[in-house]
Every structure is written in structure tokens, then in C-alpha cells.
Amino acid sequence: MRKASSWLLGLLALASACGTEAAGPTPTKETRKPMYFDIKAFLDAQTQELTQRNPAVEKRVELRGGQMETTRVPEVDWSKELQIFYQADINKPALRGAYAVDSVAKGDTLRRTYSRKTGIDNAVERITVLSVVATPAVAQEITATLTQDNPLFFSQKRVVMHTTDGRLSDYQVKGVQKLVLFDTLRYSAAGRVLK
């Protein structure tokens, strides 16, 4: 499992580095109110809470359609663990107005979808945030699809996070990656935060 996990982390780091600018908890000069769901603020708060609480994580990894491997990780560096989710930040100043927003309230839930407009060049295709109508800033589920496509490299990943009582409970990354002259790689990694 250690070898597969190390390999997957290296793969995810490569996918992160190819085509998108650095993301994560870095200072910004942007002082305007975010136009879309503020995933960066959400992740910063989760990272801080998880770092203080320091829960263990059960991780599952699958590569190339092989057998799922599971391991328990007693200590996690949350700023690194959630790094891939920061790539779904669409509140950069250059992206103001780049996403169409569709909101649907059903009962006490609100589903808000941010879809990239045609002709916009950004890796984040779509983000969907499910929350309670009364507290839309507190996400219960966040799903994002990120795609990079150029003559040398294709990558698509779907990231999903769930919360319980405002705390991260589980997360998942599923993706496909194709480099010119190499086989297509499909991978899946998931984590469940243990109490």
C-alpha cells in the first residue's frame, strides 16, 4: 500500500502542476466579496479545524482498475492532503463573470451549480455545492470537475467532499490522465475522517 500511495501522491502532484496555477492557502490582494462559493475560505477553515483536532484517516487507493487498497493513516498534514481541492477555486479576479450560476432549492436544501461559460479558458468546468437553504455558506457536499487538455496532456478529475455538522467527513478524487506516448491511467483515491 505504501508504494501505491506514494506513487498516487506523485501522480496527483504531477497533475496539479500541469496547467493550473499554484493554489492553496496563499495570501491574496483581492478584497472584493467572492462572486461564487468561496471554496478557498471553506478549505482554509477545514484545514485549520482538522489540524487542531488531528483525526486519523482511512484511505482507499485504486490504480489502473486494480484492487482497492485500504490503510489507516494516524497523522495527516491537512494542508497537503486537501491541496488538490484548492484547484477548484473559481474566485480569482480574472474569472469574475466566467461562470453561469444555477440555483435550485428543494425542501430545505439548496443546490448551486457554477458552470464555466463557453470560450473561457480555465481548468474548472463545473462546481456544485449542496447546502441547507438557511445556511448556504455551510456546504454539505461539494463536487467539482477539473479538465486540462492540450496536445501533450489530457487530465480530468472529479473531486467530491462531504461534511457532517460543518466538519469534513469524507473526500474522493477520481481521475483519468493521458500523456502522449503513454497509456491512459485511471485512478481513484478516497479518505474518510475518523472520529
N, C-alpha and C positions, 0 to 999 in steps of 0.2 A: 504494500500500500504506500509506503514512504516514497518509493521510486515513482509510482504513478502520480502521487500527489505533487511531488517536486516537478515532474515533467509537465503536469497540467498547469501549475503555477507559472512555470516558464512560458508555456504556450499562451496563457492569459496575459502575461506581461508583454509578450510579443504583439498580441492582438491589440492590446491597449496602446502600444507605442506606434502602431502603424496607422497613420492618417488622422488621428484625433489629437487635438492639443492636450497638454497636461491638464488633468482635472484633479479635484480633491480639495481638501481644506486649505486653500491659499487665500491670502488677503486680496481684496479687490477694491478698486476705486469707485465702483458702481454703488451709488447711494439711492437710486430710484427704487421704488417698490417693485418687486418682481412681477412681471407681466403674467407669468404662468405659475404652476405649482412650484414652490421653492424646494426642489429636491436636495439642493446643497445644504440648506438650513436643516432639513429633515435628517439628512445623513450625519451632519455635524452633531446634532442633538443625540442621535442614536449612538454614534461613536463615543461621545462623552459619557453617556449613561452606561453603555456596555463596558467601557474601560474602568469606570468606577466599580461596577458590580462584579466584573471579571467572571462571567459564567463560562463553563465548558461548552464545547460544540461537538455535535455528532456530524461528521462529514461523510458524504457519499460521492464517489467519483466513478465515472464510466468513460472509457475512451474507445473509439472505433467500434462501437456497438458491442463491446465485450461485456464481461461480467461486472456488475456493480460491486465496488469495494467500499467498505464502511470502516470508519475509525473514529475514536473519541479523542478530541484534542482538548487537553485540560486548560491551556492558556492560549489566548488568541490576541494578536496585535490587530485591533479593530480598524485602525486607520488603513492598514494594508488589506485586511480582509474585505472591506467594503469598497475598495478603490474602484473596482470595475463599475459599480453603480453610479459613481460620480460622473461617468461618461454620459449619463442620461440628462445632465443639466442643460436645459434649453433657455435659461435666463441670462445668457450672455448678451451684452448690449447689441452686438451685431445681429442677433436673432429676434429682436423685438419686431413683432408683426409677422414672423416667419411661420407661425403655426396657427392653424384653424382650431378653434375650441368648440367642442360639442359637449353639452351638459345634459344629463338625463337623471331626474330624480324619480325614484320608485320606492314608495313607502318611506322609510327613514334613511335610505341610502342614496348617495349621490355618486354617479359615475361621470367623471370628467375626462374626456379624451382630447389630447393635443396631437394633431396630425400635421406633419410637415407639408407645406404648400408646394405645389409644382414649381420646379425651377430653383428651389432653394437647395444649396449645397451644404448639407450637414449630415453627419452620421446617424443622428437620432431621427428615425422615421416616425415613431409614434410613442406616446406615453399615455397610459390610462391609470387614473387614480380613483380608487373606490374609498369613500369615506362616509361618515354619518352626516346627514344634512345639517344638523345643528353645529357640528364642528368640522367643516370641510378642510381645515388645515391639518387635522389629525388623520393621516391616511391609515386605512386598514389593509389595503393592498395597492401595490404599485407594480405595474407591468410596463416594460419598455422594450422596443425593438430597435436595435442599432445595426446599421449596414454600412460596409465600406466596399466599394467596387472600383477597381482601376485595372489597367492592362496586366499588372503583375500579381494582384492580390484581390481575393474576394473573401469577405468575412461577414457573417450575420450571426448575431446573438440575441437571445431573448432573456431578459433578466426579470425576476419576479421576487418581490419581498412581501411578507405578511407581518402584521403586528397584532398583538393582543394587549388590550389596555394601554395602547400607545407605545409599547415596547416591541422591538424586533423579536419575532418568534421563529421565523424560518426564511430562507432565501435560496434562490436557484439561478443558475446560468446554464443555458443550453445553446450550443452553437455549432456552426459549420464553418470550416476555413479551407480555402484552396489557394495555394501558391502555384504559380506557373511551374510546370515540370514536376510537380509533386502530387501525390494522391490527395483526395479530399479527406479532411479529418472532421469527424463529428465527435463532440464531447458533451458531457453533462457533469455538472458539479452542484451539489446542494449542501446546505448546512441547516441544522436545527439547533437553536439555542436551548441549552439545558438549564433547568432552574438552579 
